[in-house]
């Protein structure tokens, strides 16, 4: 007998109340036989993958069963009816309750069954006899054939399909996205087109939150662009200002890579926050440059004067934002380790944008 042990940390943000490994890959099939055929092969590939440190599946074939098939032709030739064989097996092995009796003021069940020592092995069928039409006793193993088989103690369904959930813990340095991609690669290698797959647990939350975050990011960009277009009464100036966002996102991604952090829900939230935090740099420069041009300055003089005059407030606000996010990045406080990515994104994106904004925004404004 062997055993497996696994320790998993419950995610900080999750709609799944129950804990479990971060990767839960659900394999769906039309029938149980296809799952029985492919699950062992799938598990063998997953256990060899370096992306995972632990792999398990909920559909386990560890319930031993014996199928007793009656040889009807042989039973008929010996004068034994199939009904008598079935009834003999039922009375001797099924533990059927026949009734109750009272003794010393207590009620007891009357159960018909062989003793445990006489029904533990397939060879015990040799000790069971059944009468034929002539009243002769026929040994039961002459009339039946036994087939040993292992079945799962419980069958699972997902989306009305027979299913099995492969759960996995990630190896150090691997992200949920890496785990999902590894599972998809194993699926393409092992499963055919008759199988469908789904995600569960934290991996499902990750995919759904990623798609929602992308929508929120695009919506935030659109809203800020429209607000700036109304404020500046122009579509060109907001476009110049919005270009600070790609620079901030590039700095955020570089910072995540540099400090070994993953792209998770917290770093995604931090990226959305950057849209509002870094666009103020471009607003300060472009708005002041427009005011100077209204006073009669040339475009070249106005943008140089605006960049020089607005350097101090840009530095002050950017450093304030970075220092404010520093405790998050340093993982100070209870349960703050999972939020490190948010702090790293805010600090890296803000500082990266600060440096590039002072050069890129004036150049674009002049062009």
C-alpha positions as CSV (number, residue, x, y, z in Angstrom):
1,X,0.0,0.0,0.0
2,X,1.2,3.5,-0.8
3,X,0.1,7.0,0.1
4,X,0.3,10.5,-1.1
5,X,0.3,13.7,0.9
6,X,-0.1,17.2,-0.3
7,X,-0.2,20.7,1.3
8,X,-1.8,23.5,-0.7
9,X,-2.3,27.2,0.3
10,X,-5.8,28.6,-0.1
11,X,-5.7,31.5,-2.6
12,X,-6.2,35.1,-1.2
13,X,-8.8,35.9,-3.8
14,X,-11.1,33.1,-5.0
15,X,-14.8,32.4,-5.6
16,X,-14.0,28.8,-4.7
17,X,-14.6,28.4,-1.0
18,X,-12.9,25.0,-0.9
19,X,-9.2,24.9,-0.9
20,X,-7.1,22.7,-3.2
21,X,-4.2,22.8,-5.7
22,X,-4.0,25.8,-7.9
23,X,-4.3,23.8,-11.2
24,X,-7.6,21.8,-11.6
25,X,-7.9,20.5,-15.2
26,X,-11.3,18.7,-15.9
27,X,-11.3,16.0,-18.6
28,X,-14.7,15.3,-20.0
29,X,-15.8,12.3,-22.1
30,X,-19.0,10.8,-23.5
31,X,-18.6,7.5,-21.6
32,X,-16.7,6.1,-18.7
33,X,-14.7,3.6,-20.8
34,X,-12.8,6.4,-22.6
35,X,-11.8,8.0,-19.4
36,X,-10.7,4.6,-18.0
37,X,-8.5,4.2,-21.1
38,X,-6.9,7.7,-21.2
39,X,-6.6,8.9,-17.6
40,X,-3.6,6.6,-16.7
41,X,-1.7,7.8,-19.8
42,X,-2.6,11.5,-19.0
43,X,-1.4,11.1,-15.4
44,X,1.8,9.5,-16.5
45,X,2.6,12.5,-18.7
46,X,1.6,15.0,-16.1
47,X,3.8,13.4,-13.4
48,X,6.8,13.6,-15.7
49,X,6.2,17.3,-16.5
50,X,8.6,19.6,-14.6
51,X,5.9,22.3,-14.3
52,X,4.2,20.3,-11.5
53,X,5.5,19.3,-8.1
54,X,2.4,17.1,-7.3
55,X,-0.3,15.6,-9.5
56,X,-3.4,13.7,-8.5
57,X,-6.8,12.8,-9.9
58,X,-10.2,12.3,-8.2
59,X,-11.3,9.4,-10.5
60,X,-9.3,6.5,-9.0
61,X,-9.7,2.9,-10.1
62,X,-9.1,1.5,-6.6
63,X,-12.3,-0.3,-5.8
64,X,-11.8,-4.1,-6.5
65,X,-14.9,-5.9,-7.8
66,X,-15.6,-9.4,-9.1
67,X,-18.1,-9.9,-11.9
68,X,-19.9,-13.2,-11.7
69,X,-21.1,-14.4,-15.1
70,X,-23.4,-17.4,-15.3
71,X,-22.7,-19.9,-18.0
72,X,-26.3,-20.4,-19.2
73,X,-25.5,-23.3,-21.5
74,X,-23.6,-25.3,-18.9
75,X,-26.3,-24.6,-16.3
76,X,-29.0,-25.8,-18.6
77,X,-27.0,-29.0,-19.4
78,X,-26.7,-29.8,-15.7
79,X,-30.4,-29.1,-15.0
80,X,-29.9,-25.9,-13.0
81,X,-31.9,-22.8,-13.6
82,X,-30.4,-19.3,-13.8
83,X,-32.9,-18.2,-11.2
84,X,-31.7,-20.7,-8.7
85,X,-28.0,-19.7,-9.3
86,X,-28.9,-16.0,-8.8
87,X,-30.9,-16.7,-5.7
88,X,-28.2,-18.8,-4.2
89,X,-25.6,-16.1,-4.7
90,X,-28.0,-13.5,-3.2
91,X,-28.8,-15.5,-0.1
92,X,-25.2,-16.4,0.6
93,X,-23.3,-13.2,-0.2
94,X,-25.7,-10.1,-0.3
95,X,-26.4,-9.7,3.4
96,X,-30.2,-9.6,2.8
97,X,-32.4,-8.8,5.8
98,X,-35.1,-11.4,6.4
99,X,-36.7,-9.9,9.5
100,X,-36.3,-9.0,13.2
101,X,-36.5,-10.8,16.5
102,X,-36.7,-9.5,20.1
103,X,-34.4,-10.7,22.8
104,X,-33.9,-9.3,26.3
105,X,-36.0,-6.2,25.3
106,X,-33.9,-5.4,22.3
107,X,-34.6,-5.8,18.6
108,X,-32.1,-7.6,16.3
109,X,-32.0,-8.0,12.6
110,X,-32.0,-11.4,10.9
111,X,-29.5,-11.3,8.1
112,X,-28.7,-14.2,5.7
113,X,-25.0,-14.3,4.8
114,X,-21.9,-16.5,5.0
115,X,-19.4,-15.8,7.6
116,X,-16.7,-13.4,6.5
117,X,-14.0,-16.1,6.4
118,X,-16.2,-18.0,3.9
119,X,-16.8,-15.2,1.5
120,X,-13.5,-13.3,1.2
121,X,-11.9,-14.9,-1.9
122,X,-13.2,-16.0,-5.3
123,X,-12.3,-19.5,-4.4
124,X,-15.0,-19.5,-1.8
125,X,-17.5,-20.1,-4.6
126,X,-16.4,-23.8,-4.4
127,X,-18.1,-24.0,-1.0
128,X,-21.4,-23.0,-2.4
129,X,-23.8,-25.6,-3.9
130,X,-27.0,-25.4,-5.8
131,X,-29.6,-28.1,-6.4
132,X,-30.5,-29.1,-10.0
133,X,-33.8,-30.5,-11.2
134,X,-32.9,-34.0,-10.0
135,X,-32.1,-32.8,-6.4
136,X,-28.3,-33.3,-6.9
137,X,-25.9,-30.7,-5.4
138,X,-23.8,-28.9,-8.1
139,X,-20.8,-26.9,-7.1
140,X,-21.4,-23.3,-8.1
141,X,-17.9,-22.7,-9.6
142,X,-18.9,-25.2,-12.3
143,X,-21.7,-22.8,-13.4
144,X,-20.2,-19.4,-13.2
145,X,-17.1,-17.5,-14.4
146,X,-15.5,-14.7,-12.3
147,X,-13.7,-11.6,-13.7
148,X,-11.8,-9.3,-11.4
149,X,-12.0,-5.6,-12.2
150,X,-11.2,-2.3,-10.5
151,X,-13.7,0.5,-10.5
152,X,-13.8,4.0,-9.0
153,X,-15.8,4.3,-5.8
154,X,-17.5,7.4,-7.2
155,X,-18.3,8.7,-10.6
156,X,-18.1,12.4,-11.4
157,X,-19.9,14.6,-13.9
158,X,-19.2,18.1,-15.3
159,X,-21.4,19.9,-17.8
160,X,-23.4,16.6,-18.1
161,X,-20.3,14.7,-19.2
162,X,-18.5,11.9,-17.4
163,X,-15.5,13.7,-16.0
164,X,-12.2,13.4,-14.1
165,X,-10.4,16.3,-12.4
166,X,-6.6,16.3,-12.5
167,X,-5.2,18.5,-9.7
168,X,-1.7,19.7,-9.6
169,X,0.6,21.9,-7.5
170,X,3.1,24.1,-9.3
171,X,6.9,23.7,-9.1
172,X,8.9,26.6,-7.6
173,X,9.0,29.5,-10.1
174,X,6.1,28.3,-12.1
175,X,2.8,30.3,-12.5
176,X,-0.8,29.3,-13.0
177,X,-0.5,30.3,-16.6
178,X,2.5,27.9,-17.0
179,X,0.4,25.1,-15.4
180,X,-2.6,25.7,-17.7
181,X,-0.4,25.7,-20.8
182,X,1.4,22.5,-19.6
183,X,-2.0,20.8,-19.2
184,X,-3.2,21.9,-22.6
185,X,0.0,20.5,-24.2
186,X,-0.5,17.2,-22.5
187,X,-4.2,17.2,-23.7
188,X,-3.1,17.7,-27.3
189,X,-0.6,14.9,-27.0
190,X,-2.8,12.3,-25.2
191,X,-6.5,13.0,-25.8
192,X,-8.3,12.8,-29.1
193,X,-11.1,15.1,-30.4
194,X,-13.9,13.2,-28.6
195,X,-12.7,14.6,-25.2
196,X,-13.5,18.1,-24.0
197,X,-11.8,19.9,-21.1
198,X,-12.6,22.6,-18.6
199,X,-10.9,24.4,-15.7
200,X,-11.9,24.5,-12.0
201,X,-10.8,26.1,-8.8
202,X,-8.1,28.8,-8.8
203,X,-7.1,28.1,-12.4
204,X,-10.6,28.9,-13.6
205,X,-10.6,32.1,-11.4
206,X,-7.3,33.1,-13.1
207,X,-8.6,32.7,-16.6
208,X,-11.9,34.5,-15.9
209,X,-10.1,37.3,-14.0
210,X,-7.6,37.7,-16.8
211,X,-10.3,38.2,-19.4
212,X,-12.2,40.6,-17.1
213,X,-9.0,42.6,-16.4
214,X,-8.2,43.0,-20.1
215,X,-11.8,44.3,-20.6
216,X,-11.4,46.7,-17.6
217,X,-8.0,47.9,-18.9
218,X,-9.4,48.7,-22.3
219,X,-12.5,50.4,-20.8
220,X,-10.3,52.5,-18.5
221,X,-8.2,53.7,-21.5
222,X,-11.3,54.6,-23.5
223,X,-12.9,56.5,-20.6
224,X,-9.7,58.5,-19.9
225,X,-9.2,59.3,-23.6
226,X,-12.8,60.6,-23.8
227,X,-12.5,62.6,-20.6
228,X,-9.2,64.2,-21.8
229,X,-10.7,64.8,-25.3
230,X,-13.5,66.8,-23.6
231,X,-11.1,68.6,-21.4
232,X,-8.6,69.6,-24.1
233,X,-11.2,69.9,-26.9
234,X,-8.9,67.9,-29.1
235,X,-8.2,64.3,-30.0
236,X,-4.5,64.8,-30.6
237,X,-3.5,66.0,-27.1
238,X,-5.2,63.0,-25.3
239,X,-3.5,60.6,-27.7
240,X,-0.1,62.1,-26.8
241,X,-0.9,61.8,-23.1
242,X,-2.3,58.2,-23.4
243,X,1.1,57.1,-24.8
244,X,2.5,57.3,-21.3
245,X,0.5,54.1,-20.5
246,X,2.4,51.7,-22.8
247,X,5.7,53.0,-21.3
248,X,4.3,52.3,-17.8
249,X,3.1,48.9,-18.7
250,X,6.5,48.0,-20.3
251,X,8.2,49.1,-17.0
252,X,5.7,47.1,-15.0
253,X,6.4,43.9,-17.0
254,X,10.2,44.5,-16.8
255,X,9.9,44.9,-13.0
256,X,7.9,41.7,-12.6
257,X,10.6,39.8,-14.5
258,X,13.4,41.5,-12.7
259,X,12.1,40.7,-9.2
260,X,10.8,37.2,-10.1
261,X,7.1,38.0,-9.6
262,X,4.2,36.4,-11.5
263,X,1.4,37.9,-13.5
264,X,-1.5,37.4,-11.2
265,X,-4.7,39.2,-10.2
266,X,-2.9,41.6,-7.9
267,X,-0.3,42.7,-10.6
268,X,-3.2,43.0,-13.0
269,X,-5.0,45.4,-10.6
270,X,-1.8,47.4,-10.2
271,X,-1.5,47.7,-14.0
272,X,-5.0,49.2,-14.3
273,X,-4.1,51.6,-11.5
274,X,-1.1,52.8,-13.5
275,X,-3.5,54.2,-16.2
276,X,-4.6,56.9,-13.8
277,X,-1.3,57.3,-12.0
278,X,1.0,57.9,-15.0
279,X,-1.2,59.9,-17.4
280,X,-0.9,62.9,-15.0
281,X,2.7,63.3,-16.2
282,X,1.6,63.9,-19.7
283,X,-1.3,66.1,-18.6
284,X,1.0,68.4,-16.7
285,X,3.4,68.9,-19.7
286,X,0.8,69.1,-22.5
287,X,-1.6,71.5,-20.6
288,X,1.1,73.9,-19.7
289,X,2.6,73.8,-23.2
290,X,-0.8,74.7,-24.6
291,X,-1.1,77.7,-22.2
292,X,2.3,79.0,-23.3
293,X,1.4,78.7,-27.0
294,X,-1.8,80.7,-26.3
295,X,0.5,83.4,-24.9
296,X,2.4,83.6,-28.2
297,X,5.3,81.2,-27.7
298,X,6.4,78.9,-30.5
299,X,5.7,75.2,-30.3
300,X,9.4,74.4,-29.7
301,X,9.8,77.0,-27.0
302,X,6.5,76.1,-25.3
303,X,7.2,72.4,-25.0
304,X,10.8,73.0,-23.7
305,X,9.5,75.6,-21.1
306,X,6.7,73.3,-20.1
307,X,9.0,70.3,-19.6
308,X,11.4,72.4,-17.5
309,X,8.7,74.0,-15.4
310,X,6.7,70.8,-14.7
311,X,9.8,68.7,-13.9
312,X,9.5,69.3,-10.1
313,X,5.7,68.4,-9.7
314,X,6.2,65.4,-11.9
315,X,9.1,64.2,-9.8
316,X,7.2,64.9,-6.5
317,X,4.1,63.1,-7.6
318,X,5.9,60.1,-9.1
319,X,8.2,59.6,-6.1
320,X,5.2,59.9,-3.7
321,X,3.3,57.2,-5.6
322,X,6.4,54.9,-5.6
323,X,7.1,55.5,-1.9
324,X,3.5,54.9,-1.1
325,X,3.6,51.5,-2.8
326,X,6.9,50.5,-1.3
327,X,5.4,48.8,1.8
328,X,3.3,46.6,-0.5
329,X,6.4,45.7,-2.6
330,X,8.4,44.9,0.5
331,X,5.7,42.6,1.8
332,X,5.2,44.4,5.1
333,X,2.2,43.4,7.2
334,X,0.0,40.3,7.6
335,X,-0.9,38.3,4.5
336,X,1.0,40.8,2.2
337,X,3.2,38.3,0.4
338,X,0.6,37.7,-2.3
339,X,0.3,41.5,-3.0
340,X,4.0,42.0,-3.7
341,X,3.3,41.9,-7.5
342,X,0.9,44.9,-7.1
343,X,3.6,47.0,-5.4
344,X,6.3,46.0,-7.9
345,X,4.1,46.9,-10.8
346,X,3.2,50.3,-9.4
347,X,6.7,51.3,-8.5
348,X,8.4,49.9,-11.7
349,X,5.7,51.3,-14.0
350,X,5.7,54.7,-12.4
351,X,9.5,55.1,-12.4
352,X,9.9,53.7,-15.9
353,X,7.2,56.1,-17.1
354,X,8.8,59.0,-15.3
355,X,12.1,58.7,-17.1
356,X,10.6,58.1,-20.6
357,X,7.9,60.7,-20.2
358,X,10.4,63.6,-19.9
359,X,11.8,62.7,-23.3
360,X,9.0,61.0,-25.3
361,X,6.0,63.3,-24.6
362,X,7.9,66.5,-25.6
363,X,9.1,64.9,-28.8
364,X,5.6,63.6,-29.7
365,X,4.1,67.0,-28.9
366,X,6.6,68.8,-31.1
367,X,5.9,66.4,-34.0
